[in-house]
């Protein structure tokens, strides 16, 4: 009821502080990082990336080698999702009639979206407003499909709604603690389905050839992405300050470009997303780290055990406080 009350107030134009909204809606608030933190991480990228110019420009120059041509998007994404599905089926039994439709859309503030239709069917949409890089085929594909949102919604439908008759769980309130689990598992699920250097190998051996792209520099690119991942909290800190009025849009663009390694177009999309969805952005970084901590705390380093713990999060009745608090 707390989340419903807060969402109604937001919908009515009554806004609160970023962290207060996120606590009420999702049951947690993301940590705050200052500019010095981001500068230190950017310094790590500076040491890694070759060439001259700003760190953001050098990262973008490297990333631009791995832009998927528009006419190859369908082929590359279907291959990535097929691999995610194959790997997921090695660990989970899914309903035999499960399926999805893949669509490419424009004019959205998000990069990908899963519209779960029930009866184990999804429509997965990929936004093509901006260039799509090879890693995003793996990340967005996994996040929206296997073992991400498609699997999450299917297992909830089967295990809780159909098998146990919990009709109330046939409704998914987006702005609620359920999204902490849904988005957190969908993002951490990428690491579960592609552990270690599997993403690099799959991109080099399968996706890049399908896209007609050279594989030179792909390991460097993924190593840079790993460091860039430490900068993901910048969207929270931008959202926290932008929505409170303590940061101008010009400053927000600078932070997202200088510390998020985004080009201007992507930074503008991030600002649009923040304005539309407000504190929801914490679900993609902080809540992923919450899921990561919980799974690794309870599953150790064994990949198979992690899949089992992950399945409980996907298909069981889980209390947010049990995830946030360390196991006793």
C-alpha positions in Angstrom: 0.0 0.0 0.0 2.9 2.4 0.6 4.0 2.0 -3.1 0.4 2.5 -4.3 0.0 5.6 -2.2 3.3 7.1 -3.4 2.5 6.3 -7.0 -0.9 7.9 -6.8 0.6 11.1 -5.3 3.3 11.2 -8.1 0.6 10.6 -10.8 -1.3 13.5 -9.2 1.8 15.8 -9.5 2.8 15.6 -5.9 6.5 14.8 -6.0 8.9 14.0 -3.2 12.6 13.7 -2.8 14.3 11.1 -5.1 15.3 8.9 -2.2 12.0 9.1 -0.4 10.2 8.2 -3.6 12.5 5.2 -4.2 12.1 3.9 -0.6 8.3 4.1 -0.8 8.1 2.6 -4.3 10.9 0.0 -4.3 11.7 -0.5 -0.6 15.3 0.8 -0.8 17.4 3.9 -1.7 20.5 3.9 -3.8 23.9 5.0 -2.3 25.1 8.5 -3.2 28.4 9.0 -5.0 30.2 12.3 -5.4 31.9 13.6 -8.4 35.3 12.5 -7.1 34.2 8.9 -7.2 33.3 9.2 -10.9 36.5 11.0 -11.7 38.5 8.1 -10.2 36.7 5.5 -12.3 37.1 7.6 -15.4 40.8 7.7 -14.5 40.9 3.9 -14.7 39.4 4.1 -18.2 41.9 6.8 -19.1 44.7 4.4 -18.3 43.2 1.6 -20.4 42.0 3.3 -23.5 44.5 4.1 -26.3 44.5 7.3 -28.4 44.2 11.0 -27.8 41.3 13.2 -26.7 38.9 13.0 -23.8 38.2 9.6 -22.2 34.6 9.8 -23.3 35.7 10.4 -26.9 38.2 7.6 -26.8 35.7 5.2 -25.4 33.1 6.2 -28.0 35.7 5.7 -30.8 36.4 2.2 -29.6 32.7 1.4 -29.2 31.9 2.7 -32.7 33.8 -0.3 -34.2 31.0 -2.5 -32.8 27.8 -0.8 -34.0 25.4 -3.3 -35.4 24.3 -2.3 -38.9 20.5 -1.7 -39.0 20.0 -4.4 -41.5 21.7 -6.9 -39.2 19.8 -6.1 -36.0 17.1 -8.8 -36.4 19.7 -11.5 -37.2 22.0 -10.5 -34.4 19.3 -10.1 -31.7 17.7 -13.4 -32.6 21.0 -15.2 -32.4 21.7 -13.6 -29.0 18.3 -14.5 -27.6 18.5 -18.0 -28.9 21.8 -18.5 -27.1 20.3 -17.1 -23.9 17.3 -19.4 -24.2 19.6 -22.4 -24.8 21.7 -21.7 -21.8 18.6 -21.1 -19.6 17.0 -24.4 -20.7 20.0 -26.2 -19.4 19.0 -25.2 -15.9 15.2 -24.5 -16.0 12.2 -26.3 -17.3 10.0 -23.8 -19.1 6.4 -24.2 -20.3 6.4 -26.0 -23.7 4.3 -23.4 -25.4 6.3 -20.4 -24.3 7.3 -18.0 -27.0 7.9 -14.3 -27.8 7.7 -11.9 -30.7 10.6 -9.6 -31.4 9.8 -6.1 -32.7 12.0 -3.1 -33.5 10.5 0.3 -32.6 11.4 4.0 -32.5 10.6 7.1 -30.4 11.0 5.5 -27.0 12.9 6.7 -23.9 14.0 3.1 -23.1 16.4 0.8 -25.0 14.3 -2.4 -24.7 10.9 -3.5 -23.2 9.1 -6.7 -22.5 5.4 -6.6 -22.8 4.3 -9.8 -21.1 1.0 -11.0 -22.6 0.2 -14.0 -20.3 -0.1 -17.6 -21.3 3.7 -17.7 -21.4 3.9 -15.2 -24.4 5.9 -11.9 -24.6 6.4 -9.1 -27.1 10.0 -7.9 -26.8 10.6 -4.5 -28.3 14.0 -3.0 -29.1 14.4 0.7 -29.6 16.4 1.7 -32.7 16.4 5.5 -32.2 20.2 5.3 -31.4 23.0 3.1 -32.6 23.0 -0.4 -31.0 26.4 -1.8 -30.0 27.2 -5.5 -30.0 27.2 -5.9 -26.2 23.7 -4.5 -26.1 22.4 -7.5 -28.2 23.5 -9.7 -25.4 22.5 -7.5 -22.5 19.2 -6.2 -23.7 18.4 -9.6 -25.3 19.0 -11.4 -22.0 17.4 -8.7 -19.8 14.1 -8.8 -21.8 14.0 -12.6 -22.5 16.1 -15.4 -21.0 16.6 -15.5 -18.0 15.2 -12.0 -17.7 11.7 -10.6 -17.8 10.2 -13.3 -20.1 11.3 -16.1 -17.8 10.5 -14.1 -14.6 6.9 -13.5 -15.7 6.4 -17.0 -17.0 7.6 -18.7 -13.8 5.5 -16.4 -11.7 2.5 -17.2 -13.8 3.1 -20.9 -13.7 4.3 -21.5 -10.1 2.3 -19.0 -8.2 -0.8 -18.1 -10.3 -1.6 -21.4 -12.1 -0.2 -24.0 -9.7 -1.0 -22.3 -6.5 -4.0 -20.1 -7.4 -2.6 -16.8 -6.2 -4.8 -14.7 -8.4 -3.4 -11.4 -6.9 -0.1 -12.2 -8.5 -1.6 -12.0 -12.0 -1.2 -8.2 -11.6 2.3 -6.7 -11.7 2.4 -3.2 -10.3 5.4 -1.7 -12.1 6.2 1.0 -9.5 6.5 -1.4 -6.5 9.2 -3.5 -4.8 8.4 -6.2 -7.4 10.4 -4.2 -9.8 13.4 -4.3 -7.5 13.4 -8.1 -8.1 12.3 -8.0 -11.8 14.9 -5.4 -13.0 17.6 -6.5 -10.5 17.4 -10.1 -11.6 17.1 -9.2 -15.3 20.3 -7.2 -15.2 22.2 -9.6 -12.9 20.9 -12.5 -15.0 23.2 -11.4 -17.8 26.1 -12.4 -15.6 24.4 -15.6 -14.6 23.8 -16.7 -18.2 27.2 -15.4 -19.5 29.7 -15.9 -16.7 33.3 -14.9 -16.8 34.5 -14.2 -20.3 31.6 -16.0 -22.1 30.2 -12.7 -23.5 33.5 -11.9 -25.1 33.8 -15.3 -26.7 30.2 -15.3 -27.9 30.5 -11.8 -29.4 33.8 -12.7 -31.1 32.8 -16.1 -32.4 29.1 -15.6 -33.2 27.6 -12.1 -33.1 30.3 -10.0 -34.7 30.6 -12.4 -37.8 26.8 -12.2 -38.1 26.9 -8.5 -38.0 29.7 -8.4 -40.5 32.0 -6.6 -38.1 35.7 -7.0 -37.4 36.6 -8.7 -34.1 39.8 -6.6 -33.5 39.7 -4.9 -30.2 36.7 -6.7 -28.8 38.5 -7.9 -25.6 39.6 -4.3 -25.0 36.1 -3.1 -25.5 34.6 -5.5 -23.0 37.3 -4.7 -20.5 36.4 -1.1 -20.9 32.8 -1.9 -20.4 33.6 -3.7 -17.2 35.1 -0.5 -15.8 32.4 1.6 -17.3 29.9 -0.5 -15.3 31.2 1.2 -12.2 29.8 4.4 -13.5 26.3 3.2 -13.8 25.2 5.0 -10.6 25.6 8.3 -12.4 22.1 8.1 -13.6 20.9 7.9 -10.0 22.9 10.9 -8.9 21.8 12.9 -12.0 18.2 11.9 -11.3 18.5 12.8 -7.6 19.8 16.3 -8.4 18.0 17.0 -11.7 14.5 16.2 -10.3 15.2 18.3 -7.2 16.2 21.3 -9.2 19.7 21.3 -7.8 21.2 20.4 -11.2 20.5 22.0 -14.5 19.8 19.9 -17.7 23.1 21.3 -19.0 25.0 19.9 -16.0 23.1 16.6 -16.2 24.2 16.3 -19.9 27.8 16.9 -18.8 27.7 14.3 -16.1 26.1 11.7 -18.3 28.7 12.4 -21.1 31.8 12.9 -18.9 31.0 10.2 -16.3 28.5 8.0 -18.0 30.5 7.7 -21.2 27.4 8.5 -23.2 27.3 10.5 -26.4 25.0 13.5 -26.4 22.1 11.6 -28.0 22.2 8.8 -25.5 22.6 11.3 -22.6 19.4 13.1 -23.8 17.6 9.7 -23.9 18.7 9.1 -20.3 17.3 12.5 -19.2 14.1 11.7 -20.9 13.9 8.4 -19.1 14.6 10.1 -15.7 11.9 12.6 -16.3 9.4 10.0 -17.3 10.2 7.3 -14.7 12.0 9.2 -12.0 13.5 7.0 -9.3 12.8 3.9 -11.3 16.4 4.2 -12.6 17.8 2.7 -9.4 16.4 -0.7 -10.4 19.0 -1.0 -13.1 22.1 -0.5 -11.0 21.5 -0.5 -7.2 18.8 -3.2 -7.4 21.1 -5.3 -9.6 23.8 -5.0 -7.0 21.2 -6.0 -4.3 20.4 -9.1 -6.3 24.1 -9.8 -7.0 24.9 -9.6 -3.2 21.9 -11.8 -2.3 22.7 -14.5 -4.9 26.4 -14.6 -4.2 25.8 -14.6 -0.4 23.5 -17.6 -0.7 24.9 -19.3 -3.8 28.7 -18.9 -3.3 30.9 -19.2 -6.3 29.3 -22.3 -7.8 27.5 -21.4 -11.0 24.9 -24.2 -10.7 24.1 -23.1 -7.1 23.7 -19.6 -8.3 21.2 -20.7 -11.0 19.1 -22.4 -8.2 19.2 -19.3 -6.0 18.3 -17.2 -9.0 15.3 -19.4 -9.7 13.9 -18.8 -6.3 14.0 -15.1 -6.9 12.3 -15.6 -10.3 9.5 -17.9 -9.2 8.9 -17.7 -5.5 7.3 -15.4 -3.0 10.2 -13.3 -1.8 10.1 -10.5 0.8 12.2 -7.5 0.0 13.5 -7.3 3.6 14.9 -10.8 3.3 16.8 -9.8 0.2 18.1 -6.6 1.7 19.1 -8.0 5.0 22.1 -10.4 5.2 21.3 -14.0 6.0 21.5 -14.8 9.7 
